[in-house]
Amino acid sequence: MPRRDDINKILIIGSGPIVIGQACEFDYSGSQACKSLMEDGYEVVLINSNPATIMTDPMMADEVYLKPLTIESIKEIVEKENPDAVLPTMGGQTGLNLTRDLQHENYWTERDIDIIGVDIDAVDITEDRQEFRDLMDEIDIPQCRSRAAESVLEAKEIAEDLGGLPIVIRPSFTMGGAGGGIVWSEDEFEEKVLRGLEMSPVHRVLIEESIFGWKEYELELLRDPNDNVVIICTVENIDPMGVHTGDSVTVAPSQTLTDKQFQMLRDAAIKMMRSIGTFAGGCNVQFAVDPESDRFVAIEINPRVSRSSALASKATGYPIAKIATKLAVGYNLDELPNPITGNTSACFEPSIDYVIVKTPRFNFEKFPNVNEELTTQMKAVGEAMSIGRNFPEALNKAFQSLEIGRAGLGADGYEELDRKEVRERLKKPYWDRMLNIRNAFKLGASVEEIADITKVDPWFLQQIRYMVSLENRTEGQSLDNITEEDLFELKQAGFGDEQIAWMLSQSDGNVTDNEVRAKRKEFDMLPSFKVVDTCAAEFPAETPYFYSAYEGENESKVSDKKKVLILGSGPNRIGQGIEFDYSCVHAVKAAQDMGYEAIMVNCNPETVSTDFDIADKLYFEPVFWERVMDIYEHEQPEGVILQVGGQTALKLGKRFVEEGIKIFGTDFEKINFAEDRGAFSDFLNDLDIPFPSYGTAKDVDGAIEIADRIGYPVLIRPSYVLGGQGMRIAVKQDELEFYTERVLDTHPENAFLIDKFLEDAVEVDVDAVYDGDDMHIAGIMQHIEPAGVHSGDSTAVIPTYSLSDTALDKIREYHEKIADNMGIKGFLNVQYAIQGDDVYVLEANPRSTRTIPFLAKATERPEAQIAVKVMLGAKISDFDEDELTSSLNQWAIKEPVFPFDKFPEVKKELGPEMKSTGETIYFMEDFNDEHFKKPFEFKNLYLSK
């Protein structure tokens, strides 16, 4: 059946701000849905409150409404736009819950609006734990024994009936396992049940028998209107049951399922999807399998694209959200081509001949005293994905992608091994479990011993033991005597040059990664680039989507076009999130407009920049020196763009300079200079631009001496950090000593600044583009909270609401002076503190920032594209006046969103280190609006050190 012609205008509901459990994977899904509908000629209307996403870009829909995701907003838009249908499955739990609530009001039926892509009855069934249980019993799908409770007393009775503790708590209608967890002891029972009841919007929790330690699997399904179902991907959690799948290290395809078990899960998943409705679209099903038998139980089913859908799409090259959208408007699978191969059917189930590993990214260091134990409630803020020909290669690449200072899974001199500490860290699931499994093998533990403690399948443990055996062998060798065969085996197992250099240094002095690289080249040992084709090379693929491997022929053909290499921002984390992906996507578009072949390198499966049809070529690789250099040497671009990839890309700049590789835009030396707090302050002094009194320290005594000179309170500022990491306010000497010691622990190589903290100052963020002659100011944002709260955690208003004309004139004057004297070409962000008419410079960032997308959405100007085009040689005067003119005729507010509900044990306080995970944009007519009044009223409340 071809597309439906009885509907013309479709409303898509987005997922709102980035929060733990619902992140930018829905930006990716929503963007694909918008593109999919528009290419079929449908009119698309979108509502989403997140300014940082590509999904809310004007190019993504016919009408974009940047409004709060509320029933009132949706009704307002429906009244104005009169859509024929609503697609709620691309907006995570937020989109589904809003659609469901309106359906229960009979709103969609009364307005004659079709709900496509899902049946609301299916949402009710899958979200209500008891209804889901009853249905699974009816269709004979095995489950954990469980019952729903609506009070603590009822929960106690159910727990007794189930045989006592441990038990699992699963609140109804929450996202990312919010409010859930395992109860191990009587002491925590009442507290955890009560929290689950409070967080469930219907105040109901499922009390379930614990199957802690069982193996966990996810299946991604698609179904068309003819009831054809395909399994796109099977994802296996390396962590056993008890850890939320978003916090687990996962692998695709599954590695330890037998054929018999796979067919059992496949049949059960299809049966489950068919039982919950007749909708056409995507579905995610989770199972647990007893490691001792073939017994399995269904955990849950999500009748929408999920976090894992984005991972499965990038893992297989099969665009699940795009195809799911086509199915929702009437197409059958056999009518659609597979976009990757171009000549096979979308009915063709992906077959992959490589291994995918996904590793979650955590930010526990942002939250002192946080409980780091992983449970059924998700705590990760992002993830990285890697592709290898085997599991060890993919696992090493995954840890190179995470940006936690590691060169792979160990073998990098990072830790001192302590037997007792390693054993303690393995007893419970923590974020570093894989690293400590490796450490346990280094200390001589057996597969059986580690399996008994962790419940991780022995197959994975044997693979990690093999990696450690390669380490042990290499540590006894030297650079001169290592054989070509041994070096090749290391490279096939994913070990980076940096790791190999460290291993060889154990018996051969100080070997560098450059020396290992040179040795590889002596052996003509270079990676080949393989195409991600969904069909294990059975058919030719049209899509330029690649990964590296030390195996087989090179499938990446180099064109003779002029090229630019764009480095992405890696996994999401607090301080560097989806905003940088927005700039990456616009950098690709800008480079293409300027006549370049745009080549993207990134490892984040949740993002639009890693979609197969964004860049001219996509390398799904770690943004890690060796991997990037391999791609550079293969492609030979004219240069690289670093300024849109956050600190991830910028930290590689020094090595590009050493290799004589062109960096487009502002000279890297100037970018580096801005990060050197001391040198930058001297620069401001020469320009007669005020800044807070400061001194540069390298130790505790130096910090105390400076603080005594300039007076307390002081701000401790490490150099070369993002998101204010390590920054603290000290009001007395013992605090200064404590915070300085912590900075020296985390950033021992950096000198740091001790600034005079400006009390009761107003902070202002200014983004601009400078071409060497002319300046385009993207926006001057005034923070509601006082200086001292990180700009990413502040409620920011554009245009300013209380600054004097004198202060604004000084800001513009200082900004242009800094840009001109620093030799800026492209982005320049400067943060200022204002006291009356006095303006002080706090810091400068000659790169894209997290505020660029907010300003672009507020003013309707393509700020990232303007800056990247200037970096590539355009002048401000080349742009049409319309492109540079703001359409903002009211006030726009950027409102941060915090993850404190995920960490109830953490104090709710704000300071110079960023803690928010996302943001919303809100447009207001005047200052009586609650979105201004409330943060203004509480602006000083949470300021802390």
N, C-alpha and C positions, 0 to 999 in steps of 0.2 A: 504494500500500500504506500503510495507516495505521500508527501507532506500534506498536512491538513490545510484546506483552503477556507474552512469555515471560521478560522481565527486569523487575525491580521496583526493585532497589537498585543504584546505579551509583557507582563510585569514580572521582573526578577527581583526577589528580595535578597539583599546581601546579608553578611554575617556580623557587621559592625566592627568595633575596635578589636585589635589583637589582644587576646587573653590566653592564659595557659589553658590548653584543651581545645581552643578554637582559634587557630592562627591563620597565617597567610596561605595555607593550602586552599582556603575557600576563596581567596582572591584569585588564585590560579583557576579554580573550578568555575567561578563566576565569570572570569574573563573569557574562558573557553566557551561558556554557554552563550555569552553575548555575541561573540564572533560567529558561532555556529548558527544562531538565529538570524543574524543580519545577512550572512552570506546566502541564506534561503529567502531573503526578501521580507522578513518580518520586521515590524516596527518594534523596537525594544525600549522599554521604560524601566529604569533601574532606581531602586532606593537603597542607599547605604550611607552610613554616617562616618565611614573611615576615609580620611583624606589622603592617607599614605599609600593607597593601593592603586594599581593600574586599573582595576575594575571600575573605579569611579572617575576615570579619565574621560573627557568629552568624546574621545574617539571610540569609546567602547559601546556606546548606546545612543539612541536618537535623543533621549531625554535622561539626564542624570539628576537625581534629587539627593542632595547631601543633607539629609534630614535625620533626626533621631529615629531609631527603629522602634516605633511604638504603633499601637493600633490606630491612634489618632492620626499619625503621619500617613499611614497607609490609606486610611479612609479619605484623607484630604487629596492624596495623589489620584486615587481611583475616581473621585468625584470630578477631578480636572481632566484626566486622561482617558477614562472609560476603556480600560483594556478588555480584551476578549478572554484572556487567560492569565493565570499566575503560575510561575515556576518557582516553587519554594525550596527545591532540593539542593540548591547551590549555596545556600546561606547558613549551613551548619544547623545546630540546634536552634539558634535564634530565628532563622527563617522558617523552620518547621513549626516552632511553637507559636509564632505570630499567626501563621496561616491556619493552624489548628484552632487557636482561640477565636479567630474570625469565623471559621466554619461552624464552631459551636454556637455562635451568635446567628447562624444562618445567613451571614453577610454575603458570601460568595454566591450562594444559590439565589438570593433575592436580587443580586445585581446581574445574574445570568453570566457569571464569570467561571470558566472551567479551571479546575486545579489540574495541572498536567505534571507528569513525572512521578507522581505518588498518589496513593489513596490516603485521605486523612484517617480513615478507619485503620489503615496499616500503621500510621504514626501512633494512634491511640493504643493499639495492641502492643506494639514493640516498646513503647515507653512505659506502659503500665505493667509493672513486673508480674503482677498476679494474672492479668489477662494473657500476657505472653506465655506464662507457665501453663495456663489452662489450654491454650491453643496447641502448644507443643505436646501436651499429654494427648490431646485429641488426634493429632496426626502421627503419634507414636515416635516422637523424637526424644531421645533420652536427655535428662537434665539433672542438675544438682537438686537434691531435696531442699525445699525452701518454702517459706510462707511470708506473706506481707504483714507488716505491723504498722499501727498508727499511734502507738504509745510505747513508752519504755517498758511498762509492765507487760504488755502484749509481746514485746520483743524478748523479754526474759523467759516467758512461757515457751515461746517457739524455740529458743536456743536450747532449753532443756529437752524438748521433744526431739531435737535434731542430734542429741547426744552430747551436748555441752560444747565448750570452747576447744579449738578456735572456730569462730564463725565469720562470715563475710557480710558486710553491710553494703547494700546497693540502693541509694535513694532513687525514687522515681523522678523522671523528667529533669535530670541534670546532665551537664556536659563535662567530658573529661574525667568522669568518675567523681565529680565534686561531691564532697560530704561522705564519700564511701571509705572503706578500708577493712582491714582484718582486725578482729578483736582477739587478742591472745590471752588476756587476763581479766579477772573480775573487776580489778581496779579501774580499767579503762572502759568497761562495757557501757555504763550509763552515759558517760561523756560522749562517746562516739555515736551511740544510737541517737541521743538527743540532737547532736550536731547534724546527723543525716536527716532527721525529721524536720529540723529547722530549714535546711537548705533545699529540701524537696519542695517544689512549688505546690504540690498536693499533699505535703506533710505525710508521706508514706515511704517506708523503706522495706526492702526485701531482706529477710534474714535467711542466709543461705549456708549450707554445709561447706566447710573449707575443703577445697581440692588443691591446696597449696602444694606446689612441687610437680603438678601435672604439666605436660607439654601444651603449649598454646599455639593455635593457628588461626589465621584470618583468610577468608576467601572473598575475592572481589568478583561480583556477578553483574551481568547486564541482561535485560530481558526486553524483547520487542513486542509490538502489539499482537503478533501471531503466537506469542508464548514460547518463542525460541529463547533459550537461555545459554549464554556462554560464560565460562569461568576465565576471567582475564588473568588472574594471578593468585598464587597461594603464597602467603607470607608466614614464615615460621618465626616465633619469638624464641631467641636463644635463652632469655630469662624464662624460667618456668612460671606457672600460674602464681598469682599473688602480686605481680608487678603490672601496673597499667601498661597496655600495649604501646602507648605513646612514650613511655619511659624505658621500654625494653630495647635492647639491641636486637634487631630483626634481620632475617635473611630471606631472600627470594631467589629462585624458587625454593620450596621446602627441601631440606636436605635429609631428614631422618624419617619421613613418612614412607611406609611401605606402599606398594601399589594397591594392596587390598584396603589399607587405611585411607588412602587418598580417594578411592572410589566410594568408600563409605561416607566420607565427609562431603564429597562432591554431590552424591545423591541426596544427602540430608539437606545441604544448602539449597539445592534447587527445589526440593520439597517445601522447605521453609519459606522461600521467596514466593512460591506459588500459593502458599496458604494464607498469606497476609493481604492479598488483593490481586487485582488484575492490571495494575499500572505497568507502564513501560518505562524503564529507566535503570538506574544503578542501585546496587544493594551491597552491603558489607555484612558478612556473617563471621562470628567468632566461635571457635570450638576449643575444648580442652580434651586431651587424650591421655589416658592412663599409661605411663611409661612401662608398666608391667604387663599390660594386656592390650586388647583391641578396644576396650571400653572407651567410649567418648561421650561427652555431654555438650549440648548447645549452651553457649554463654549468652549471646545476644545477637540481634539482627538490626541493622540500621538501614531503613528504606530511603537512602539518599547517598550522594557521594560523601565520602568521609575523609578523615586525615590520611587514611591508608590508600584512598583512591589516587591521591596526588602521587604518593610513593609508587604505587603500582603502575601508574601512567608513565612515570619517568623510568621505572625499572624495565618495563616491557616495550616502551615506545608506543603503546596503544593509548590514544587520548580518551580516557574513559568519560570525562565530563562532556567533551564534544560529542561523542557518539550517544551518550545518555540523553543529551538535549535533542539530538535528531530523532531518537526513538520516542521521546516525549511528544513530538509534534507529528507522529504518525508513521515515520519510516520503519521499515523492517530491516533487520541486520543484513539480509542478503541483497538489499538494494543499495547498500552503502559501501564505498571502497575503503580499504584500510589506508589512512592518509600517509602512513610511513612507506609502504611498498608501492602504493598507487595502483597496483594491478592485482591485489588479492581482495577478498571480501572481508568486511568487518565481522562476518560470521566465523572467520578463521580464528581459532583461539591462539593467542601468542605462545610461541615456543622459543625459549631463550637458551643460548649455549654459553652463558656466563653466569657469574654469581653477584648478587647485589647484597650489600650490607648497609643497613641504616643505623646510625648511632645518634641517640638523643643528646641535646646540649642543655646543660643546667647552668643556673646562675646563683648557686647557694651562697657564694662569697658576698653577694649583695645584701644578704639578710642574716645578720649576726644571731647566733643561737638557734638557727633554723634546724628542724629535724630532717636530716638528709636521708633517712631510710626511705626506700621506694615502696609504695603500697599500691592499692587499687585506685587511688586518686592521683591524677597526673600532676607532675611537678616540672617537667622539662619545658623550656622556653623556645626550643627550636630543634633542628636535626640536620645532619649531613648524610648524604648517600654516596656510596662508592660502587664502582663497577670493576670487577676483576675476572680473570679466567678461572680462578679457583678461590676458595674461601680465605686462605691466608693472605693472598694478594688484596682481596677486597677489604679484609679486616685491617691490614696495615694502612691502606689508603684511607679508610674511614677515620682512623685516628690522626692521620695527616690533615684531614679535612676539618677536624673539630676546632682547631685553634685554641688549644688549651696548653700550648707550649710544647707539645709532643711531636716527635718526628715519625711516629708510628706506634705500634703496640709495644712499647718498651724499647730496649736496646738503644737508648739515647742518653743514658747517664742522668736521668731525671731524679730517680729515687734511691735512697739508701734502704736496702731490704732488711726488714725486721720481722723475724718469723712470727712472733706473737701478734704484732700489728696486722700482718697479712692474714693470719688465721681469723682474727677478730673481724676484719673487714669482709671476710667471706661468709661469716655466719649469717649475716642478713644481707638483703639486696641493697647495694649502694651503687652510685653512678659509675664507680671505677671497678666494677666487678671483673670485667674482662682483663683489665690491667693487673688486678691482683691474682687472677687465675694464672696469668703469665708469670707473675712474681713467685707464686707458690711452686710452679714447675722449676723455676730458677733455684729455689731452695730445696729441691729434691722431692717434692710431693708426688704421689702417684695419681693416675687418672681415677682410680677407685676412691681414693681418699677425698679428692676434690668433688667428685660426683656425689658422694655421700653428704658432704657439707652443703653444696650449692644446689643440688638437684638438676644441674645443667647436663644435658644429654652427653654421654661419653664420646659421641662422634665429634662434637665441637671441641671437647677437651683434647682429644687425640690430635686434632688439627693444630691447636695452640701448642701442644707438647712438641709437635714437629717443628713449629716455628722456633721454639726455644732450643731444640737440638741444633738448628742451623746457627743460632746465636752462639751456642757453646763451641761449636766447631770453628766458627769464624774468629772468636776471641783468641784462639791460639795461633792465628795466621798473621802474616804481614802483608803490606801492600805489594811488596815485590814478589812474594811467593804464592799469593792466592791464585788459584788456577782459573782459567776461563770457565770451566764447568761449574766450579763452586760459586763464582760470581754470578753466573747465569741463573743458577738455582735460587740464589738469594733474590735476584731481581724478579724471577717468576713468582716468588713468594711475597712480592710487594715491598720488600725492604728498600727504603730510600737510601740514596748516597750518604745522607747525613747519618743514618743508623749504621751503615756499613763502615763509615769512617770511625764512628765511636767504637764499634766492635774491634776493628783492626788496631785502634789506638791502645787497647788493653795490653798488647804485647809489642807494639811498634811505634811508640812515641805518639806524637800529635799528628794524626792523619786528618786532612780536611775533606769536606764533601767535594770540593773542586778537584782534588787529587783522585778521588774515586771516580769522578766523572771522566777525567782524562784517561784513567785506566780502562774504563768501559769503552771509550772511543778507540783505544789501542786495539781492543778486541772487536771493534766494529759492532758494539753491543748497544743498539738504540731501540727504543720502543717502537712498535708499529701501532697504528691507530685503527681500531676496528669500529665498524658501523653498528649502531643499535637498530636492529631491523625487524623485530617481533617474530621472526620466522626461522631463526637459527640458520640463516643464509640459504634457505631453500629457494627463495625468490630474490631478485635484485631489489634493493631499497633505493628510494628516490631522496630520502631525507638525510641531510648532512648532520648527523648526530653521532658523536664519536666518543670512545674511551681508549685509553692506552693499555697495551699489554706487551709482554715480551714473548710473542708467539705469532707465527704466521705472517702473511703478507700485509702490507700497508694498504688500507682501504680508503684512506683520506687523500684524495687527489688535490694537488695544489694548483690554483688558478693563476693566471698571469695578471689579475687585477691588482690595483693598489689596495692594501689591506691595513686595518687597524685592529689590534688585539685589545679587547675590553675585559678587565678583570672584575669579577663579581665580588659580592661581600660575604660569601660563605654562609654558614648556618646562622639563623636568627639568634639574637641574644639581647638582653637589656642593654640599651645604648647603641645597638647597631641592628636594626630590624628591617622591616619590609620597605621603609622609606628609601633605603639604598637600592633595593631592587627596582623600585620605581625609577630612580635616576639611571640605573643600568639599562632598563628597557628604552628609556628616552635617548640614552647615549647611542644605542644601536640605531634607532631611527635617525638621529642627527648625523651619524657617520654615513649611513646609507644616502641621506639627502646630499651630503657633501661629496658623494662619488666614491666612497670607500666600500670595500667588502668588509662587513662587520663580523668579527670572530669573537664569540663569547666563551669565557671560561668561568665555570661556577660549579658548586657541588651541593646546592640546596634544592631538594626535590619539591619544596613547597611553593616555589616562586614562578612568576611568569617569565623571568629572564632565562630559565632553563626549559621553557617550552620549545618543542622541536621546530616551530615555524616562526620564531621571533628573529633570531640572528641569521646571517647567511651561513654560518657554521657554528655549531655548539659542541664544545668539548666538556663533557661531564667529568671533570677532574678536580682534585683538591686545588685550591688557590694556594699552592705550596711551591716554593722556589723551583725545585727540581722538575716538577710536573709542568709548571708554566714555561720553564726554559725549554723543555723538550718540544712543547707546542710551538714556541717562538722559533726555534731552529728549524722546525719542519715547515712552518708557514711563511717565514721571512717577511713579516709585516713591516710597514714603514715605521711603526712605533706602537706604543702602548698607551692606554688611558687608565690611570690609576685613581683619579679623583672621585669616581662614582662608586667605588667599592669599599668605602669606609676604611677603617684602620687595617682591615684584611689586606687590601691591595696596596695601601700606602707603605706598609712595613716591608714590602719587597722593593721599594724604590731605590734604596741604597745599592742593592745588588744590580739593578738595571743600569744605574749610573756607572758602577764599576765595570760592567760589560760593554759600556759605550752605546747602550740602546736608547733610542729617542723616547722621551716621555712627553706626550703632547700636553700643551697648556703651560701653566706656571712651572718654572724650573724646579726640579725636586729639591735642590739645595735651599730654595726659598720656603718650600713646604716644610722641610726639615727644620729650618731656622725658626719657623713659627711655633714648632713643638718645643723648641729649646727655650724654656721660660725666661731664663736669665738673659740670653742673647736678645730675645725679643723685647724685653724691658729696656735694655740698653738702646735698642733701635728706636723705641718710643721716646726715650729721653732725648735722643739726638733730634727728633722731629718736634720736640716741645709739646708732646701729647701726654696729658696726665694719666697716671695709673697708680694703683695702690702701692704704698711703700712695701718693699720686699727685700729679700736676700736669698741667695742660693746656698743650699746646704747639702752636705754629703753624709752627715752623721748627726747623732742626737745632740752632741755638744754644740755643733754649728747651728742647729735649729734653735736651741735655747738662747744662744748669743744673739741671733737675729730677732727673736721674739722679744727679748728684753730691750733691744734697741728700738723696735717699731711699736711695741706695746700690744697687749692682748685686747680683744680676741684676734687670733690669726687663722689663716687658711693654709693647710698643707696641701700642695699641688704637685703630684708626680708628673713628670714629662712623659710624652708618648703613650697616653692612655685615652680610651674612649669611654663615654658614659660616666665621666668623673670618677673612674675606678680609683679607689684609695684616697680620694680627697676627703678631708675632715676639717671641722672647725674646732679649735682648741681655745678654751677660755682661761686656762691656767697651765702651769708648767708640767704637772704630772700627766695631764691629758696630752700635752704636746709630746712628751717622752713616749707615752704609750702608742700614739698614732704614728710617730716617726719610726719606731721600731717595727711596726706592722708594715709600713711602706718599704723599709729596708729588707724585710723578709720577702715581700712580693715583687719588688722592683729593685734588686740590689745593684743593678748596673746603672741606674738613673740618678743623676743629681735631681733635687727637687726644690721647689720654691716655698718659702714661707712668706705669705702675703699678709698685709694688714687687711683684716676683714672689715668691710664698710657696713656698719650697722645702719638699719633703717634706710637703705638705699633701694631705689627702683632699678630692676634689671631690664635691659633691652637687648633684643637679638636683631641683628641686621644682616640680611642676605643681599648680595649684589653680584653683578657680572661686570668685569672690567676688561677692556680690549687693548689697553696700553694708551688709549687716548680718551675714550668716553666710558662713562659709568652708567649702568642701568641698575637702579635699586629695585630689587624684587619685593622687598617689604621691610618695614620697621615694626617689630612686634614688641609690645610692652607686656611684661609679666605682671600678673596680679599678686603673686606671692613675692616676698622680699628677696633681694639678692642673698644668696646663701642656699636657696633651693635650686637644685640643678635645673637648667633650662628645659630638659626633657621631661621634668616632673612638674613644671610650672604651667598654670593656665595662662595662655598668651593671647593678647588681643591685638588685632590689626583693623584700622589704624590705631595709633596711640590715643589714650583717653585723658591723660592728665599732664603730659609733658609740655613745657613752655616752648615757644618758638625759638628762643635762644638756645635751649638744650638741643632741639631738633636740628638747628643750623650747625651746631658744633658737631653733632653726630655725622651729618653729611660731609662736613669739612674734614673730620678725622678719617672717615672711611675712604675718601678719595685720596687723601695724603698717604695713608697706609698702602692702598692699592698701587699707587703710582711709584712709591719708593721701594716697594717689595718686588716690583716687576710682575704683578699679577696678570695672568691671562686666563680668564674664565671665572670660576667661582671665588667669592670671598665672603666668609661669614665672620662677623666680629660681634663679641658680646661686650656690652657697656653697662656700667653702674652709674646711676644719676642721683645726685643729691642737690636738690634745688635746680640751679642753672649750671652746676658743675658736672662735667662728664668725664668719667674715668674708663679707660680701656681695660677689660679683664683678660680677654684672649682673642686670638684670631685663628681662623681655620680656612686655609686656601683650598677648599675642596667642597664637594656636595655635602649637605648636612641633612639632618632628619627633618628640618623645617621646610626644605625646598618643595616637597609635594603639597604640604599645607598651603604654602603661599600660591602655588600654581592653581590649586582648587579654589582658593579664596578670590584670586584676581582674574582667573581664567586666562592666564598667560603660560606658555610652555617654558617655564623657567629653566628646567634641566636641559632642554634642547637648545635654548639660546646660549647657555654657558658652554655646552660641548661644541657647538658650531664655532663659537669664538675660540675655543681651545684648538680647533682644527684649522683656524685661519680666517674665519669670518669677522666682520667688524659690526659693532652695534648699529652703525649707520646703514648696514645692508638690510636690516629688518624693516618690515612695514610698520608704520606707526600703530596700526591695530594690534600687532603682535606685542608691542611694548606698552600698550595702554591698559590699565586696570579697569575691570568692569565692576569692581566692588563699590557699592553705593550705600553700604550699611557697615556694621561691625561683624567681623568673623572671629570666633573664639576657638582656640585649640585647647581641648580638655583632656588631660591625661587619665589613663585607666591603670589601676594598681592591682597586684596579685595578692594582697594581704589576706583575702579570704582563703587562699590555698595554704597560707602559712599562719594559722591562728596563734602560734606560739611567738610570733615575731611582733615587736613593738611597731605601731603605726606611726612612723616618724619620717620626715623628709629632711634632706641636707644636700651637700654638694655632690654626693654620689647618686646616680640615677637608679630608680627602682621601678618606674612604670614600664608596662609591656606594650602599651599601644595608646591610641588617642582617637578622639572624635572631633569633628568640626561642627560648629553651630553658628548660624547667622542670626543676629539679633538687631532689632530696630532701635532700642534704647537701653539705658542702664537700669531700668526697673526689671529687666528680665532676670529670672531666677538663675540662669546659667552664668550671669555676672554677679548678682547679689550674693549668692551663697558662697562661691569661692572668695569673694571680696571680704565677706564677713569672717571667714575662717582662715584668711590668708596667712596669719602668723601662727596659727594653732599648732601645726605639725613641724615647724622649723626646729631642727635639732642638729646636734653635731655629727 
